Amino acid sequence: MRVFVTGATGFIGTAIVRELIDAGHQVLGLARSDAGAKSLVAAGANVKVHRGDVEDLESLRSGAATADGVIHTAFIHDFSKFEANCEIDRRAIEALGSALAGSDRPLIVTSGTAIAFIPGRLTTEDDAPNSPIPRVASEQAAASLAAQGVRVSVMRLPQVHDPVKQGLVTYLIALAREKGVSAYVGDGLNRWPAVHRLDAARLYRLALERGSEKGSAGARYNAVAEQGVPLRDIAEAIGRGLKVPVVSKSPDEAGEHFGWLALFVGADIPASSTLTQQRLGWQPKGPGLIADLKAMEYFERVADAAVVHG
């Protein structure tokens, strides 16, 4: 297949590009800068560059129009403008879908496992989005496209990690460096699901290859290897790595200490991927989140890891 990948030069996107190439697919990668275009060219002969970005809707439509399938991972990770960036993502998904309308070409869009939250149990793929988090816009856009006959599916990501970056945990590391303590909220027993970056990339490929099959339209997949890692365990791993104290913050103290992260850091949002594994034959194999945190070179690489690309 010829696959249009947005976010192709990002943390997850680069792994997806390599996964697709190794499986024999061709990649058309979206690049917004000369540096991004150069990195895509270096990825190999089966990768072509498509210049544009998530706010250039015409570049999205033209890229999707020439592809056999689309994987959309690009997202602007500026959490000071989170709601606005979620609306940008909605428009980007709508633009990609418009180029695929009337065809059986698959589109995979990206969301988060926290978009669906059922207190007292693991969130599953069958749970509809119900979160007040603005990122729900991505799934709303996907549902609208599915209603129009577009073969769209949703990949819900937890904390995606390797020894360099770990989703929102990367920001917790940067905050611990700044404040001199690694913190969690309350007893720290609330949980975040997680998956290794290479396992996530493989799941995107499997979902894409399955995407042209009957019954796949509107599917939701949970890219979850670990159902829930306690925040206290995460904070303790960060504390060991940075050699700073590990402390508990009360819910009242969380806003001042964590800033925008307070919206997430006290949440208990475990999730299951049982249905995803059954439907796609996916079996995660990578190291766990705590293992990758232990393997980090905190004082040499954490500064570079502070920016998480889409």
Helices and strands as residue ranges (DSSP letters): E 2-6, H 11-22, E 26-31, H 34-42, E 47-51, H 57-65, E 69-72, G 79-81, H 82-100, E 107-112, G 113-115, H 136-147, E 152-157, E 159-161, H 168-179, E 182-185, E 191-196, H 197-210, E 220-222, E 226-230, H 231-242, E 246-249, H 251-258, G 259-261, H 262-265, H 274-280, H 289-295, H 298-305
